[in-house]
Amino acid sequence: MSDCRSLYLPILGHDIHVLEWGDPAAPALVMWHGLARNCRDFDIAAAHFAPTHRVICPDTIGRGLSSWSGDPDNDYTIGAYCRQALALLDALDIDCCGWVGTSMGGLIGMALAGSEAGSPRIDRLAINDAGPQLNETAIERIKAYATVVAEFSTLSEFETFLRFVYAPFGRLTDREWRKMAETSMRRRDNGKISSHYDPAVMRVFAEQYTPLDMWEAYDSIRCPTLVLRGEASDLLPEDVARAMTLRGPKARLTTVPGCGHAPYLDHADQLNSLRELISP
């Protein structure tokens, strides 16, 4: 990973890991990952934008190399993630940024861009396969695999598991699947491999989740907005994605063929759509 710096920042009592790409003096671009993922999902996209932007890819608290919370019921929520995100921007001296958010990262970006505190900080917003309403059947699917912290004896077994649950990501190469496995794993005390997140993240998600209605926040967004939707997405209904082009910021909608939830942002067509928003 050339031109990439690994940072650990004290954010609201937590130790937050961030990968920073590009020139620190360049326009800032934040890339925020999904519920059970980590910042390494954006390696390809971050490298693509690093020549023109300062790309910030955080590990959300409880994921990847960031610290785990001692108060998960309060810290592992969208509201808390928004507060952490604003504090992160302050710590990095970022007054204004573009935002690319996949799934949960898209909800955080939408909540911030539609709020009084966050709207001045986000000047362009890309929401990757998320929206103000979500398909409840897909939520149950995500709960089914994310709330069970399976253990595996070998990396190959873990990779097979990831290939199954993240098949909707689309056309990943064998090399990309292996990298995902290597950057998504941790060794447990018994030597087995499991996913690199605090199990309490998913417990809180399962216990606290209620049917989403973020239309008020979405309708308050004023910055240029792009919605990417996987052609076969089971999380972002097509009618909701279409409604997002008519309400609030009247987002531009790009449907990504060959994938479901969520496009991995690793192919030229997906990156070009982001480029049109981020660097108009």
Secondary structure, DSSP 8 states (H G I E B T S, - for coil): -TTEEEEEEEETTEEEEEEEES-TTS-EEEEE--TT--GGGGHHHHHHHTTTSEEEEE--TTBTTS---SSHHHHSSHHHHHHHHHHHHHHTT-SSEEEEEETHHHHHHHHHHTSTTTGGGEEEEEEES--SS--HHHHHHHHHHHSS---BSSHHHHHHHHHHHTGGG----HHHHHHHHHHHEEE-TTS-EEESB-HHHHHHHHHH------HHHHHT--S-EEEEEETT-SSS-HHHHHHHTTSTT--EEEEETT--S---S-SHHHHHHHHHHH--
